[in-house]
Amino acid sequence: MIGPGRDLVVGHWGLIPWFAKNLNFRYSTNNARSEELEDKPTFRIPWKRGQRCIIPADWFDEPNWESGKNVWWRFKRADGEPWALAGLWDTWRDHETGEMVESYTMLTMHANSHPLMGRMHKPDVDRITKVPLPFEQQDKRSVIPIEQGDVDQWLTGSMRDAKALLRLAPFEVFNAGPSVPTTGALL
């Protein structure tokens, strides 16, 4: 639901930082590690300005490598409601054309200890030996859902208020499992 003073904006996924020379920014900014928001030049200014947003999603998909192969899992909410994922936004100006581009990033956090999200993604490997790191040295990540009752606090609260919402969703919130490939035409 869009409240007073709020806009629904279709933006470029992958926050385009103020210092980018063009839209083809060299580094992936689709996700932002919540633990690094205050330190990373790409995200520091939008975070300090309180340019927080909600990214609505019916579901999100994550890769599970427990079998040794990538098996995509789909994550929906058990209550059937859409996700409200924590994000940051910014407006980038193309210095050659003057075009203004709205962009956003999803916030993530360390999820090794989460019983579901800690199982996702390919295991991190040692850069030299290419051997998987022990589980405690892995950096499994998860998006950060904002509950409906916390949306106002996320969007308009202080930085301290927003930080209090940077937490993983309880296991019970999820309806998740391997994605079933669809076949045939959509009618």
NORHU-V86466 format. One record per backbone hydrogen bond with DSSP energy under -0.5 kcal/mol. NH is the residue of the N-H (numbers start at 0). CO is the residue of the C=O. Records with the same first field share a line. If there is no record, write none. Layout:
NH->CO ; CO
//
This chain:
2->0
5->2
8->6
10->8
11->101
13->11 ; 103
14->28
16->14
19->16
24->22
31->105
33->31 ; 107
35->32
36->33
38->35
39->35
42->39
43->39
44->40
46->42
47->43
48->44
49->45 ; 46
50->45
51->49
52->86
54->84
55->53
56->82
59->74
61->72
63->70
66->68
67->64
70->63 ; 68
72->61
73->176
74->59
75->73 ; 174
76->80
77->172
79->76
82->56
84->54
85->143
86->52
87->104
88->50
89->102
91->100
93->91 ; 98
94->92
97->93
100->91
102->89
103->11
104->87
105->29
106->85
107->31
108->141
110->139
113->110
117->113
118->115
119->116
120->62
125->130
129->125
132->123
136->133
137->134
141->108
143->106
144->142
145->83
146->144
149->146
150->147
153->149
154->150
155->151
156->151 ; 152
161->157
162->158
163->159
164->161
165->162
166->164
172->169
173->170
174->75
176->73
178->71
180->178
//
